[in-house]
Amino acid sequence: MATFSSPSESRLMEEKEQRDTLEEEPDTIVEEGEEEEEREKSNSLNGASTESLSDAHPWPVFRFDIPPRRTYHFAQQFRSGSNPQNFLKSVKWSPDGSSFLTSSDDRSLRLFYLPEDAYFNPGKLEECQISQDSYSSALAVNEAEMVYDYCWYPYTSMLDPTTCVFVSTTRDHPIHLWDAISGELRGTYRAYDAMDEITAALSVSFNTSGAKIFAGYDKHIRVFDVHRPGRDFEQYSLAKGDAGPLGIVSSIAFSPINNGMLAAGSYCQTTAVYVESNMELLYVLHGQMGGVTQVQFSKDGNYIYTGGRKDPYILCWDIRNTIGVLYKLYRSSESTNQRISFDIEPNGRHLGTGGQLFK
């Protein structure tokens, strides 16, 4: 059975810790206004505590006038063993910024923790050597088949081990919920087709509250309750006449402002926006030259960014006016079939993307 700390439980625990601190330090005086301000800072979008190492160490300011410096390097541990041609496919940071997950061609998910010196002395780190790895992964999860997608629990915090989980979906297998501390399998979420055979999800995402897992299939989205592993799910058909997407749902993203909206990209070159509660179709966005491989909301929830396979442009859409594309961002990806990812930095001002290396 999968267990998590609910938002209300996290808040009660936090308030109890604050009361214990005040009892131990009777000379400390906390003004009511200051206490309320600190409580607001520690609450997430839905009221959950997001206390983490990143709160104590704010995100750095980007400097584009100086070249980047390589501070950590990882390569040898991916190429050792029976697959010397192994390569990385994607990297995803944990929500609290304390660690990151990698997916590679050897069907493995590896977890790396950020060292302490990266928090306390970020400006004093020297450039690392590339002759050897900076350090080894703390955890490796080996899947039986190719990994299609994976994602972190949205309220992961290393200060609360019960929240340290992530889900993955692989070819011909159900969705797995993994413990990021021990590497143990916490839960399995199975979907079956009309022949009562397991069908694999092509994309997975937690909703904003973290209570449900949304999984993308061919013309369907299935919704699982995180706390109830098994074969129970809600199913929504996306093929509604000529309006909905007709292909495989390749990417799912939720609005970060908790307004109940989600976007689903498909290989039929469209992105659809739905209401989470009943999967009512709001908009269908056309314009991608290739099948959509990634969708992502901006930090304020007003814009959606989409990228496609063999498509040189990341498209930006304003959800308040979806008549046309707001603007395009070029990236070198028109000559490769590889799935190239992008991401928006925590302050929401810059978007970074991979690209194709031309020789």
C-alpha positions as CSV (number, residue, x, y, z in Angstrom):
1,M,0.0,0.0,0.0
2,A,1.4,3.4,-1.0
3,T,1.5,5.9,1.9
4,F,2.2,9.6,1.8
5,S,2.0,12.5,4.2
6,S,-1.1,14.5,3.3
7,P,-1.0,18.4,3.2
8,S,-2.9,18.7,6.5
9,E,-0.7,16.2,8.2
10,S,2.4,18.1,7.0
11,R,1.0,21.4,8.3
12,L,0.2,19.9,11.7
13,M,3.7,18.4,12.0
14,E,5.2,21.7,11.1
15,E,3.1,23.7,13.6
16,K,4.0,21.1,16.3
17,E,7.7,21.6,15.6
18,Q,7.3,25.4,15.8
19,R,5.5,25.0,19.2
20,D,8.3,22.8,20.5
21,T,10.9,25.3,19.4
22,L,9.2,28.1,21.2
23,E,9.0,26.0,24.4
24,E,12.7,25.3,24.3
25,E,13.6,28.9,23.7
26,P,11.3,31.0,25.9
27,D,13.3,34.2,25.3
28,T,12.4,34.1,21.5
29,I,9.6,36.5,20.6
30,V,7.7,35.9,17.3
31,E,5.4,38.5,16.1
32,E,2.0,37.3,14.8
33,G,2.5,38.9,11.4
34,E,6.0,37.5,11.0
35,E,4.7,34.0,11.9
36,E,2.0,34.2,9.3
37,E,4.4,35.4,6.7
38,E,6.7,32.5,7.4
39,R,3.8,30.0,7.3
40,E,2.8,31.3,3.9
41,K,6.3,30.9,2.5
42,S,6.4,27.3,3.7
43,N,3.0,26.3,2.1
44,S,2.8,24.9,-1.4
45,L,0.0,25.6,-3.9
46,N,-2.4,23.2,-2.2
47,G,-1.2,23.8,1.3
48,A,1.4,21.1,1.6
49,S,4.7,21.8,3.3
50,T,7.6,22.3,0.8
51,E,10.3,22.8,3.4
52,S,13.5,21.7,1.7
53,L,17.1,22.4,1.2
54,S,16.2,24.7,-1.7
55,D,14.3,27.0,0.7
56,A,17.4,27.7,2.6
57,H,19.5,28.1,-0.5
58,P,17.7,30.2,-3.2
59,W,18.1,29.5,-6.9
60,P,21.2,31.3,-8.3
61,V,20.9,34.2,-10.8
62,F,21.9,33.1,-14.4
63,R,25.0,34.8,-15.8
64,F,25.2,34.7,-19.6
65,D,28.3,36.9,-19.8
66,I,30.6,34.1,-18.6
67,P,31.0,30.6,-19.9
68,P,29.5,27.7,-17.8
69,R,31.8,25.7,-15.6
70,R,31.6,21.9,-15.3
71,T,31.5,21.1,-11.6
72,Y,30.4,17.4,-11.7
73,H,30.9,14.7,-14.3
74,F,29.2,11.3,-14.8
75,A,30.0,8.9,-17.6
76,Q,32.0,5.8,-16.7
77,Q,29.2,4.2,-14.6
78,F,26.8,4.4,-17.5
79,R,29.2,2.6,-19.9
80,S,30.5,-0.2,-17.7
81,G,29.2,-3.7,-17.8
82,S,27.6,-5.5,-20.8
83,N,26.5,-2.3,-22.6
84,P,29.5,-0.1,-23.4
85,Q,27.4,1.8,-25.9
86,N,24.8,2.8,-23.3
87,F,23.7,6.4,-23.5
88,L,21.6,8.8,-21.4
89,K,18.0,9.6,-22.5
90,S,16.8,12.2,-19.9
91,V,17.5,13.8,-16.6
92,K,14.8,15.1,-14.1
93,W,15.5,17.0,-10.9
94,S,13.5,16.2,-7.8
95,P,11.0,19.0,-6.7
96,D,13.1,19.9,-3.7
97,G,16.3,20.2,-5.8
98,S,18.3,17.7,-3.6
99,S,18.7,15.0,-6.2
100,F,18.1,14.0,-9.8
101,L,17.0,10.9,-11.8
102,T,18.6,9.7,-15.0
103,S,17.1,7.4,-17.6
104,S,19.5,5.5,-19.9
105,D,19.3,3.0,-22.7
106,D,20.2,0.1,-20.4
107,R,16.6,0.3,-19.0
108,S,17.9,1.7,-15.7
109,L,16.9,4.7,-13.6
110,R,19.8,6.1,-11.4
111,L,19.5,8.6,-8.6
112,F,22.2,11.1,-7.8
113,Y,22.2,13.3,-4.7
114,L,23.6,16.8,-4.9
115,P,26.7,17.1,-2.6
116,E,26.7,19.4,0.4
117,D,29.3,21.7,-1.2
118,A,26.9,22.5,-4.0
119,Y,24.6,24.0,-1.4
120,F,27.0,25.8,0.9
121,N,29.8,26.8,-1.6
122,P,28.3,27.0,-5.0
123,G,30.5,29.8,-6.2
124,K,33.7,28.2,-5.0
125,L,33.4,24.9,-6.8
126,E,36.3,24.2,-9.1
127,E,36.0,22.7,-12.6
128,C,36.0,18.9,-12.3
129,Q,38.1,16.4,-14.3
130,I,36.4,14.3,-16.9
131,S,38.8,11.3,-16.6
132,Q,36.6,9.8,-13.9
133,D,33.1,10.2,-12.5
134,S,32.7,12.8,-9.7
135,Y,30.8,10.2,-7.6
136,S,28.5,7.2,-8.0
137,S,24.8,7.0,-8.1
138,A,23.1,6.4,-4.7
139,L,20.4,4.2,-6.2
140,A,19.8,2.3,-9.4
141,V,16.4,0.8,-10.4
142,N,16.6,-1.7,-13.2
143,E,13.4,-2.1,-15.3
144,A,12.7,-5.2,-17.4
145,E,12.0,-3.3,-20.6
146,M,12.6,0.1,-22.2
147,V,11.5,3.0,-20.0
148,Y,8.9,5.1,-21.7
149,D,8.5,7.8,-19.1
150,Y,9.0,8.6,-15.4
151,C,8.3,11.5,-13.0
152,W,8.7,12.5,-9.4
153,Y,6.0,12.8,-6.7
154,P,5.4,16.6,-6.7
155,Y,6.0,17.1,-3.0
156,T,9.2,15.0,-2.7
157,S,11.3,16.2,0.2
158,M,14.4,14.4,1.5
159,L,13.3,15.8,5.0
160,D,10.2,13.5,4.8
161,P,11.2,10.0,3.5
162,T,7.5,9.0,3.0
163,T,7.3,11.5,0.1
164,C,10.5,10.4,-1.7
165,V,8.9,8.3,-4.5
166,F,8.7,8.4,-8.3
167,V,6.7,6.5,-10.9
168,S,7.9,4.9,-14.1
169,T,6.3,3.2,-17.1
170,T,7.9,0.7,-19.4
171,R,7.1,-1.4,-22.4
172,D,4.7,-4.3,-21.8
173,H,4.6,-3.6,-18.1
174,P,2.3,-1.8,-15.6
175,I,3.2,1.5,-13.9
176,H,5.6,1.2,-11.0
177,L,5.9,3.4,-7.9
178,W,9.4,3.3,-6.6
179,D,10.9,4.3,-3.2
180,A,13.7,6.8,-3.9
181,I,15.4,6.0,-0.6
182,S,15.5,2.2,-0.6
183,G,14.8,1.4,-4.3
184,E,11.9,-0.9,-3.2
185,L,8.7,-1.2,-5.3
186,R,6.0,0.6,-3.3
187,G,3.0,-0.1,-5.7
188,T,1.9,-1.2,-9.1
189,Y,-0.8,0.3,-11.2
190,R,-2.2,-2.0,-13.9
191,A,-4.4,-1.1,-16.9
192,Y,-5.9,-3.8,-19.1
193,D,-7.2,-3.7,-22.7
194,A,-10.3,-5.3,-24.1
195,M,-8.6,-8.7,-24.2
196,D,-7.8,-8.4,-20.5
197,E,-4.1,-8.1,-21.2
198,I,-1.8,-5.5,-19.5
199,T,-1.3,-2.4,-21.6
200,A,1.6,-0.1,-21.0
201,A,1.3,3.6,-20.5
202,L,3.3,5.8,-22.8
203,S,3.4,8.8,-20.4
204,V,2.8,9.4,-16.7
205,S,2.3,12.4,-14.5
206,F,1.1,13.1,-11.0
207,N,-1.7,15.7,-10.7
208,T,-1.0,18.9,-8.9
209,S,-2.2,17.6,-5.5
210,G,-0.1,14.4,-5.9
211,A,-3.2,12.2,-5.1
212,K,-3.6,10.8,-8.6
213,I,-1.5,9.4,-11.4
214,F,-2.6,10.3,-15.0
215,A,-1.3,7.9,-17.6
216,G,-1.4,8.4,-21.4
217,Y,-2.4,5.6,-23.8
218,D,-3.5,5.3,-27.4
219,K,-6.5,7.7,-27.5
220,H,-7.1,7.3,-23.8
221,I,-6.1,8.7,-20.4
222,R,-6.4,6.5,-17.4
223,V,-6.4,7.9,-13.9
224,F,-5.2,5.9,-10.9
225,D,-5.6,6.7,-7.2
226,V,-2.0,6.9,-5.7
227,H,-3.2,5.3,-2.4
228,R,-4.9,2.3,-4.2
229,P,-2.4,0.3,-6.3
230,G,-3.9,-2.4,-8.4
231,R,-6.2,-2.4,-11.5
232,D,-8.8,0.1,-10.4
233,F,-8.8,3.2,-12.6
234,E,-10.9,5.8,-14.3
235,Q,-10.8,5.8,-18.1
236,Y,-11.4,8.7,-20.4
237,S,-11.6,8.4,-24.2
238,L,-10.0,11.3,-26.0
239,A,-11.4,10.5,-29.5
240,K,-14.5,12.6,-29.5
241,G,-15.4,13.1,-33.1
242,D,-13.0,15.4,-34.9
243,A,-12.2,17.4,-31.8
244,G,-10.0,15.3,-29.6
245,P,-6.5,13.9,-30.3
246,L,-6.4,10.7,-32.3
247,G,-3.0,9.3,-31.5
248,I,-0.9,8.1,-28.6
249,V,-0.8,10.5,-25.6
250,S,2.9,11.2,-25.4
251,S,3.1,13.8,-22.7
252,I,0.9,15.1,-19.8
253,A,1.4,18.3,-17.8
254,F,-0.6,20.1,-15.2
255,S,-1.0,23.8,-14.6
256,P,1.2,24.8,-11.6
257,I,-1.3,27.3,-10.2
258,N,-3.7,24.6,-9.3
259,N,-6.6,25.8,-11.5
260,G,-7.6,22.3,-12.5
261,M,-6.2,22.3,-16.1
262,L,-4.0,19.8,-17.8
263,A,-2.4,19.6,-21.2
264,A,-1.9,16.3,-23.2
265,G,0.3,16.1,-26.2
266,S,-0.1,13.4,-28.8
267,Y,1.7,11.9,-31.7
268,C,-1.0,13.2,-34.0
269,Q,0.7,16.7,-33.8
270,T,-1.8,18.2,-31.5
271,T,-2.0,19.3,-27.8
272,A,-5.3,19.2,-26.0
273,V,-6.2,21.1,-22.8
274,Y,-8.7,19.6,-20.4
275,V,-10.4,20.2,-17.1
276,E,-8.9,17.7,-14.7
277,S,-12.1,16.9,-12.7
278,N,-14.2,15.6,-15.6
279,M,-11.7,15.7,-18.6
280,E,-13.9,18.2,-20.4
281,L,-12.1,19.3,-23.6
282,L,-11.3,23.1,-23.6
283,Y,-8.9,23.7,-26.5
284,V,-7.0,21.8,-29.2
285,L,-3.7,23.4,-30.3
286,H,-2.6,22.7,-33.8
287,G,0.8,23.8,-35.3
288,Q,3.5,21.3,-34.4
289,M,5.3,19.9,-37.5
290,G,6.0,16.6,-35.8
291,G,4.4,14.4,-33.2
292,V,4.2,16.2,-29.9
293,T,6.8,14.8,-27.5
294,Q,6.6,17.3,-24.6
295,V,4.2,19.8,-23.1
296,Q,4.9,22.1,-20.2
297,F,3.1,25.0,-18.5
298,S,4.9,28.2,-17.6
299,K,5.4,28.9,-13.9
300,D,2.4,31.4,-13.8
301,G,0.2,28.9,-15.7
302,N,-0.7,31.3,-18.5
303,Y,1.4,29.7,-21.2
304,I,2.0,26.3,-22.6
305,Y,5.2,25.2,-24.4
306,T,5.2,22.3,-26.8
307,G,7.9,20.5,-28.6
308,G,7.7,17.8,-31.3
309,R,9.8,15.1,-32.9
310,K,11.9,16.3,-35.9
311,D,10.4,19.7,-35.3
312,P,12.9,22.6,-35.0
313,Y,10.6,24.8,-33.0
314,I,9.2,24.9,-29.5
315,L,5.8,26.6,-29.7
316,C,4.5,29.0,-27.0
317,W,0.7,29.2,-26.6
318,D,-1.3,31.7,-24.5
319,I,-4.1,29.8,-22.9
320,R,-6.1,33.0,-22.7
321,N,-6.1,33.3,-26.5
322,T,-5.4,30.1,-28.3
323,I,-6.3,31.2,-31.8
324,G,-2.6,31.0,-32.9
325,V,0.9,30.4,-31.7
326,L,2.3,33.3,-29.6
327,Y,5.9,32.8,-30.6
328,K,8.4,30.1,-31.6
329,L,11.8,29.2,-30.2
330,Y,14.3,27.5,-32.6
331,R,16.3,24.5,-31.6
332,S,18.4,22.2,-33.8
333,S,16.3,19.0,-33.9
334,E,14.9,18.8,-37.4
335,S,17.2,16.0,-38.5
336,T,17.0,13.5,-35.6
337,N,14.3,11.1,-34.4
338,Q,15.5,11.4,-30.9
339,R,13.1,12.8,-28.3
340,I,14.7,16.1,-27.2
341,S,13.5,17.7,-24.0
342,F,13.3,21.2,-22.6
343,D,12.7,22.7,-19.2
344,I,12.0,26.1,-17.6
345,E,14.2,27.2,-14.7
346,P,12.6,27.7,-11.3
347,N,12.3,31.5,-11.6
348,G,10.3,31.0,-14.8
349,R,12.4,33.5,-16.8
350,H,14.5,31.2,-19.0
351,L,13.8,28.0,-21.0
352,G,16.6,25.5,-21.7
353,T,16.5,22.9,-24.4
354,G,18.7,20.1,-25.8
355,G,19.5,20.0,-29.4
356,Q,21.2,18.2,-32.2
357,L,25.0,18.3,-32.5
358,F,26.1,19.0,-36.1
359,K,29.6,17.9,-37.1
